[in-house]
Amino acid sequence: MEKVLMRLALIIDDYLPHSTRVGAKMFHELACYYVRLGHQVTVITPSEGQKKRLVKTQLNGVNIWSFSSGTIKDTTKIKRAINETVLSFRAWRAISSEIKPETFDGIIYYSPSIFWGKLVDKIKSRCQCKAYLVLRDLFPQWAVDAGIIGQGSLIEKYFRFFEKQSYRQADKIGLMSEKNRQIFNAATSDQYQTEVLRNWAELKPHTLINPDDSVRKKLNLEDKVIYFYGGNIGHAQDMANLMRLVRSMSVYEKAHFLFVGQGDEVNLVNHLAEKWSLSNFTYLPSVNQQEFKNLLCDIDVGLFSLSAKHTAHNFPGKLLGYMVQSKPILGSVNQGNDLLETINENQAGYLSINGEDKELYQNALSLYHNELLRKDVGKRAYRLLEDEFSVQAAAGVIIDNLK
């Protein structure tokens, strides 16, 4: 039987080569994998401050349609909300003349953002094709949980309108874990078709080729055990939780914590580092993907944190970066998160409940004292990635729903 090749539209609010975010990296790996299979892939994505309405480029055989947009990352909440609200309008204005009935056979869109509903609706109508939503973030729910948005407020209702519009366009919605799927189905009264779609990564470990690119060398950390946090430094992560760990570990001479990223709690982590006089801590702003991969080669332990206030059960994409480089995972999650069992039962790392500071500290200490343990747990993390989180597995699940 002949293989059916498809023309796919991938829609995301952030993409390579300019993005440093995990979602952008995951979508590019998915796009490249589809290209290798012979599918035609076009990524539709905003470009901040772009003069032309539409700019077409290519990256690794992937077509990229960048449409002009206002700032939607690292800006004020109000400015971001306004610019995200008009994403679909700006995108359709830029690409509508390019879209013919035969242009696309399927759409894959990524949330966050929740504002793609109208664009997906218009492409579906014109091309008569199916759409798959990769749902990674239950916004505005997590913001309500965190007390950032008032429950029942006008702003919550505003965001809920666009959230529902986004969900309605999906023929299938992929959530990152079974717990997340159950919570989503209960919250939406089972009105959408859902399934588990794990986060994914390419199974290609990176090698540090140039010794001058070593972060150990640059920061004079050659003899240290480096605990690394890379990615969004925001409310959803509860960074104070990790900073308490940094403080607890400050008595151990060779333990060093390196945080790299951007977000709403950067000021908080730097303030706490200063307030507690933490000499075992370094913060660096976001780096590009190549530098990020170099960093991952050089560290010993991959760190993460999820706010205890979360009711959703996220699998942070940053864990895949740790796993692909065979690094042990150390972190804490919200109560009931099935990620705890996934990591602990596969001995791919040490996870505890956010708030159990003593257990997080003891886990950090176990990894600090035993290099052999770090290597062994890291190998198991890679094995778990192979079994459950490969780009091949995710790509197969999605494409089956679009045919």
Buried (B, 14 or more C-beta within 10 A) or exposed (E): EEEEEBBBBBBBBBBBEEBBBBBBBBBBBBBBBBBEBEBBBBBBBBBBEBEEBBBEEEBEEBBBBBBBBBBBBEBEEEEBBBBBBBBBEBBBBBBEEEBEEEBBBBBBBBBBBBBBBBBBBBBBEBBEBBBBBBBBBBBBBBBBBBEBBEEEEEBBEBBBEBBBBBBEBBBBBBBBBEBBBBBBBEEBEEEBEBBEBBBBBBBEEBEBEEEEBBBBEEBEBEEBBBBBBBBBBBBBBBBEBBBBBBBBBBEBEEBBBBBBBBBBBBEBBBEBBEEBEBEBBBBBEBBEBEBBBBBBBBBBBBBBBBBBBBBBBBBBBBBBBBBBBBBBBBBBBBEEBBBBEBBBEBBBBBBBBBEEBEBBBEBBBBBBEEEEBBEBBBBBBBBBBEEBBBBEBBBEBBBEBBE
